[in-house]
Each structure stands twice: as C-alpha cells, then as structure tokens.
Amino acid sequence: MNSIPLVFWLIPIASVVALAMAWFFFRSMMKEEEGTDRMKEIAAHVRKGAMAYLKQQYKVVTIVFVVLAIIFAFMAYVLQVQNPWVPFAFLTGGLFSGLAGFFGMKTATYASARTANGARSSLDKGLKIAFRSGAVMGLVVVGLGLLDIAIWFIVLNAVYDGEATALVTITTTMLTFGMGASTQALFARVGGGIYTKAADVGADLVGKVEANIPEDDPRNPATIADNVGDNVGDVAGMGADLYESYCGSILSTAALGATAFAMNGDMQLRAVIAPMIIAAIGIFLSLIGIFLVRTKEGATMKELLKSLGLGTNVSAGLIAVATFIILYLLGIENWLGLSFSVISGLVAGVVIGQATEYYTSHSYKPTQKIAEASQTGPATVIIKGIGTGMISTMIPVVTISVAIMLSYLCANGFDMSLSAKSISIGLYGIGIAAVGMLSTLGITLATDAYGPIADNAGGNAEMSGLGEEVRERTDALDALGNTTAATGKGFAIGSAALTALALLASYIEEIKIAMIRAVENGKQYVDAAGNIFDPTYATTIDFINFFQVNLINPKVLVGAFLGAMAAFLFCGLTMGAVGRAAESMVQEVRRQFREIKGILEGKATPNYGRCVEISTRSAQREMIIPSLLAIVIPIVVGLVLGVAGVLGLLTGGLAAGFTLAVFMSNSGGAWDNAKKMIEEGHFEGKGSENHKATIVGDTVGDPFKDTSGPSLNILIKLMSMVSIVMAGLTIAFL
C-alpha cells in the first residue's frame, strides 16, 4: 500500500465530489414545482412505465451476468486460463454501469414536468432545470466510473504489491471489468432503443400521419410509451454506453502505460495513474462549465447552441491547460509530447461535435435541404437524408485518423522507426488521447441527457394543454436537444474509435500474459522458422511476427471481413427488431382508434398501459440475440482463427462500425430536425403534405439514430473487451 503516491487520492476524492454534486443537482431539481395536477399525472405515468421497464430489463441482464460469471469462474478456477479476479471485476463493471443508467433515468423522469413548468416562467429557467438534471447523469457516470477504478486499484495493489510485474497484472485485470460495463451497456442501448423506437414509430405513423393529430397529443395511445422510451433509450442507454467508454479509455491507457514503461518502475506507476488524474481534474472543470450554461428569452437555435457550447468549450479549454500542468508535475517522460496527444483527442472531440451539429441542426444547409426535399415527397426526403449521412462520415473519419497519427507521433517524439519502444509509447499516446476526449464527460454527457428531458417536457406541455407560448419554448428546447443528442452520439462514437484502438494493443498484452502462464505450466511455443518463442520478454512487434499478423495472412483478412460483417449484421438485426416491435404498436394504436369510441374527440381515455406493455415485451424479447452476438463472435473467431483472426476481426469491426455508426446517427438526426424545421412553420408547416413526408423520413431515421447507430460503438468495444477476457482460452487452443 505504501507504493500508492499521495496524488492518487485525488481520484477517489474527485469521484466523491462528482457524486455529491449530482445529489445536489438532483435535490435542487426536486425542489422545483412540478406544475398542475395534469402535469403531475402525466409525469407519474412516464415514471412508472420507465421504472417498470428498467426493472424487467435488469432481471434479464442479471440472468445473463450470472451465467457469464459462472463461465469465467470455471475458466479461472478449473481451466486456470484466466486471472482469478475476472469474475468479480466483470460483475462490478456491470453493476456500476447499471447504477449509472438507473440514477440518470430516475432524475430524468422527475425533471421533465419541472422543465415544462419552468418554461412557463422563462426559456432560461426551463433550460437550466433540464440541463442541470442532465448533469446528474454526467456526474454520476464519471463519479461511479472513477470510484470503481480507484477501489479496484487499491485492492489489487494490496494483493500484488511487491511483485515484479504487479502493475501490468493489476491494469490488465482491471480491464476485464470493462467487459461487464460493455455488456450491460449493450443490453441497455439495444433494449432501450427498441423500446423507444417501437413507441415513436407507432405514435408518429398512426397519430400524426393517419389521424392527423399533433405530436404528444393525449389522444394518441402510444404517446406515454414514446415518452417512457426517451428515458430508457436516450438516458439509461446512453449513460451505460458512455460509462464503459469512460472506464475503457482510462483502463486501456493505464495498461498501455504499464507496458510502455515496464523497465522503469517509478515512471511506470506515474504512467498508470496519469489518465486517472486527468479524468479526476476533468470532473472539477466540468462543474465550472455546467454553471456557465444559461440563455435569454426568445433565443434562436444558434444562440441556444452557443449557450451549451460555452460550457463545454470552457471545460475543454481548461482541461487542455491543466493537462500540461498535470503531466509536468507527475514528471512523465516526454510530458510535453503526451500533453499534445491529449490535446489532439480533445480537439478531435470538438471537431466531431461541430461536424455533427452542422449536418444535423436545421440552422445549417444540409438539414434545410432535406426539409426542402419534402416538397417532392417522402422518397426524396429519404434519399437526401441517406446521402447527407454518407457525406457526413468524411469529417469524423478524417478527424479520428489525424488524431490517431498526431497522438501517436507526439507521444513517441515523431519516431517512425516502428521500434518496440516507439510503438508502445505511441500507443500509450493514442490511449491518453481517448482519455482527453472523454475527460470532460461530466458536461458533455449533461448536454446529451438534456435532450430526452427537454423532449419529455414538450410532451408534458402538449398533453397538459399549457398554451402556445409555453409549447414554443419547449419546442425550442426540444429542437436543441435533438442536436445535442446527435452531437453526443458523434462524440461517443469518436471516443469509441480511439478507445477500441487502445484496446487492440491491450489485447496483445493480455495474450502475452496468457502465454507466459502457459509456459510456466510447461507449454512450449515454436515460431514459423522452427525457433522456440519465449513470450516473457517479447515485444509487441515480436508477437505480431509470431502470429503473422499481416495482410497476406488469410486469417487476418477473413477476420477483417467477419468484423465488417458483424457491424452490418448487428444493424440489420436491431433494425428488424424495431420494425417488428413497431408493427405491433401500429396495429394496437389503430385498434384503439377503431374500437374505443370517442378517443379522437377527446371524450375517452386511451389504454396507455397496453402500449407500454407492448414496447416492454418487444424490447426484452428482441434485445437478446443482437447483444449475445457481440459476445459469441469474438470467442468463435478466437477458437477457429486464433490471435491473427481476432486482430483482423477487431480491425474490420472498428473501421466498418465507426463509419456506419456516424452515417446512421447523422442521417437520423438530420431527418428528425428537418421535421422540426417544418413544424416551426417552414414549407407549409404542420399538417401539410410536406410535413407528412418528413415524418416518414424521421420514422426511418428513428432506429438509425436511437437504436442501431449508437449501439455500434458499444459493439466494437465489447468485441474488444470479450477478446481480452477470452485471451487465455484462445491461447489454450493454440
């Protein structure tokens, strides 16, 4: 325990501060008035439906976790091909990820009515309540994430203290709790996405297009299920998603630091805790940004975006400066170059966010052109949206590519020799760039969680009949939320790409540990030239050569094809799941309109509970197969094609998954805001044929942006995490 430096304790302190501030914002929100009796009633319906869904989802996920934990225990204690701490680390990762989603959603379901009531006073009050409620999600994620990391580091340091390879063992063991977080996140994202889009599509197609009634109209039987879905998908799902990105980036970077500086014990420890310290300081700087967010009455969309941008950009700027100070004070080798690696990650996050905003906000031409295309029908809206989404992939892909190269070269002093040392330190630079991108997650996730709160506030205002002025304010907050949600998804996808690349390098390190364990048990490895291969002191390059990881190895190529296929297969399955669930919802809404007399006249109350039940049942049933695929595919590829095949799989999955995720998220966001633009009075406004055309486009875009697209970033990280956890099994069959 004496080996833990004093500065390390800043990490658990920061996590406690984050959780305390989350509690403060929650209590502040709860003190606000919830509004009229009707507003309270609607909020209670949504809250009840959301909690019922989450309870059911956690039952299913618990069964999956218990089964996987038993398998890991068998591998660790019977087959002895895995670290004995893995089953426990896996369970805590899933638990904390689930808690992050639960607390965020609980806050969101209490905040929506209060946001609508705040909008009765002013736009600024509505914005502050929604944004600070969203901040609860952001702060809970970073607080629980750092707390989990700090506790595990303290425990494992006590267990392995004094061993020569202690830090390598500790960091690679901690990586495995990322699989628990990733598994929980995928179930939350896929299940929540199917739930929310089944309700949304049903509500829009039958309510808005066929019955010609407004969005969130209380006469629509699916409207409560739609509002519930915003919370279970965009709050609980996104929270669990970014929790595992946040932890994954910190842990993979720590593992890379332990490897890169293995020959220098003191420097090794500093490199391990550096990403944790950067994340801890990021919490304090995110809080400064959160308090800066405010606006004025009658603000335009660009002014609202500027309000949120002020908070996020100030936090990003402060962490950029703080990084130089942190790495200098830690005495990290090449601290200046590594600081610029962090800056490259931060800048990449900002650029991807701005590019996403440009392609999805109706303040800019791409989305305006989609709205304009509505004059020639839904087909041209869909064509224009798909084209816009495809074009929108260029900037994020180029940005991530530049960030990868810059962070790699800044870290190793622009050494392109591809020596073992330059590669290991360069990969550490890529990992720390991912940490930089996610260091201000406390505020960036707040802007994302804000979206569904504002959306629900608009629904509450409509169903409660609060009047045109209040509805205009909530519409402005909702449209802003659509853009921030799209920006948040772009940010999550970008961070996933950098994290997944760092995890690729961590996979090699886990393979090394598994091979050393096998050698100690009497196994011998022979390379292609017939020489005995000793993994104990082998470098990354040695392992690449031993497993023949190159483009003329058919195992690598087949793995890459399978990785790309996995991304498309996953999207196809989740899109199909939404389609089937939406069909059931459409039939139910039509049945109620047909059989319950007086609904459309407002004389009878729809059966909201039946629609909530349909979405819940469909989501639970449909989320199983896509989620399990992400776990099964890397295991099968590892057993059949070995390490070379797995590295090909992860590379192909990363390249295809990242590009496909950006395309789907941006297309969906652009379609949604094109519809919003027409609802504001452009191109003949609400109820027109142009409006109906954009509703069709938005309906196609719903599963794009809220189910398949954002789930892909979890898929690519989960496949990496599964590969790392199963490395011992892969080596056992070598």
Phi, psi and omega in degrees: 000335182294340183284347179283119181290159182300323183297337180301327186291350172296332184292304176296328178297315179298321180294320178292321177298317180299314181293323178295319179291326175298316178297319179299313180295323178296313180295322178297318179295319182294337178284342179288151178290140180272350176104207184288169178301321180295319178296319178295321181296314181296315179299322179294320177301313182295316181299315180298315180295319181295315180293323178296318179296313184297321178299317180292320180296318182294331176297313180296313182296323179300318178299314179299316182295319179297316180298313181295321180297322177295318178298315180295322178296320178297317179294324183281316189260337180257302180284336181056043177249016184210154177297135183296345180275347187305311182303321182286318178298319179301315182292320180291324177300315179294320181297310183293323177298316178296320178297319180301314178295319182296311182295320179297317182290322178302316178296314183299321183288337174274337188276332189298312180294323180292327175294315178299319179292323176296324179293342175293333179272308181195161177295321182297319181293318177299318180296315183296316181296314182295315185290317181288334173289321174297328179296333176302316178299311182299315183287325176296318180298308182289325180294311179292323180299309180292326178296316178300314180297314182297316181298314181295322180295317180296314181297309184291328177296323178293324182287315187259005183304129179101342179284148183297322182252032186303311186292325176296315180296316181298311185290322179288329175292317180297329178305328186290339176287345173296330178293321177298316179296318181294319180296313177299317182297319182294316177299318181295317183291311183292311180298313179296321179295319178295317180301304188294323184280331174299315180291317183296313180297315179298316180295318183287311186295317182273314183290304186281317185276310185278313184270349177059042176248154186295166174296143178063021177290133182297346178284345182276118182300334184269000189291324178291317178300323178297315180292323175299316183300324178303325182281313184288332180270304188274343178256296181297317181293311181294323179299312179295323180299305185284339172300313182286332174295314182300307180295318181300318181293318180294314185290318180294322178293320177299318179295319179293324178295321179298326180281314185297326184245033184298334183275354182230094188305314182294315179293326180300314180297319179296319180294328180290316184274347182305310180297329178291320179293317178301316179296322180295314178297324179302329178297312181296322182285331175296323179297322177299314180298321181300319182286348180275346186282118176200166180211181180244164180294139178075019182296142176280172180300318181295325179289322176295317177298323179295324180298313178291322180298326180300312181297311183291321182288323177296316179299316180296318179297319180293320180290330177298315178292316183298328182300316179301317182293316182300308184292328177293313181293328177288342180072031180293137176301133184055047182300327182292314179297318179294327177297320178290333173297317177298317179300321180298322176293316179299312181297320179300319178299317180295316181297315179297319177298316180293320179295319178296317178300317181298317184276349184241341181275140180280011171279351185237164190298318183306313180286325177299323179293326177294317177298321179296326180294344180296341180293343178247015171107172184294330182298315181289329175298315181293315179300313181296321180294318179296317179298317178298317179298319179296315180296325184293348180285339187298308185297311178300320181294315178296318181298313179296321179298314179296318180297320179297311182294317182294315182295324178294311186286323178297322183291321184257019176070034179057040178268113181257020184286344183060032173286164182302317182291315182296324179292314183295319179288324177297319178293325175299322177297320178295318179298317183288337173294321176296321177297319178300317180298325184261002186295331179257033182299332179307320181266325181293324176287331176299319179293332180280313180293336176303323186305302180296332176294315178295321178299312178295326178297319177297318178297318179295319179297319180293312183291334180269355179063049185281353177105163188293319183296316179294319180296324177297320179292315180291328175296320179295317178294323180292314179298322175297320179297324178299319181288316180295326178295316179296319178297318179298320179294319177298319178297316180297320181292318179297315179295327178297322181296314179293319180296317181297324178293319177295324179293330176302315180292324179294330178298318178300319181294322178292324175298318179300313181297318180296321180290321178297319178299320180292322178296320178297334178269008173103002180278149180235139180248138180237130182278183185297334180272359179090007180271148177289131182256120179257111184285348189303313183246018182286146178265175178303317179299320179299318180291320178300317179291319181298317181271001178054053179276088177212169189285353175261002174273115183300334178297320179294314181295316179297318177300318180297317177298317180294324178295315178296318178298321182301321180297314181289321178299316179300314179297318179299318180293317181288324175296317178297322179297316177297319180300314180294318179294321180293324177301316178297321181292316179301314180298320181292317180296317177299319180298316181293319176299324183281319191261331179266100185292136175095002180297309185292339177271356181078016182264347180230151181265127178295163176270083182298322184300325181295320180291321176299319180296318180298314180297318181297311182296317180297316182296317181296321182286318189278342186279345189294305187296310179301321182291318180291332179302319182296335179273320186286317186304309180297326180294313181296315179298319179298319181287327184270314187254353177074195185298317180300318179294321179294318178296323174295316179302312183292324178292312179297319179295321179295311183296310182289317183295318180297310182295317180295322180295317178298314180303311185290317181295317182288322176300312181298316179296320180293317177300317181298314183284337172295319176297316180298322180299317179292323179294341176277358175115358179279154176048052174080351170074193184300143174084350181281169176296326177297319179298315180297325178296319180286333175295320177298315178300316179296325179295320175294321184287338183304305178291336175301307191269340186243353179235288187291309184304301182292339178287337183296325181293331175287321180304311185292327178283322180295320177299322177293315181297317179298318179299318180295313182294326183267010182303319180299321179291319178300315181292326180298333181261008182288000000 
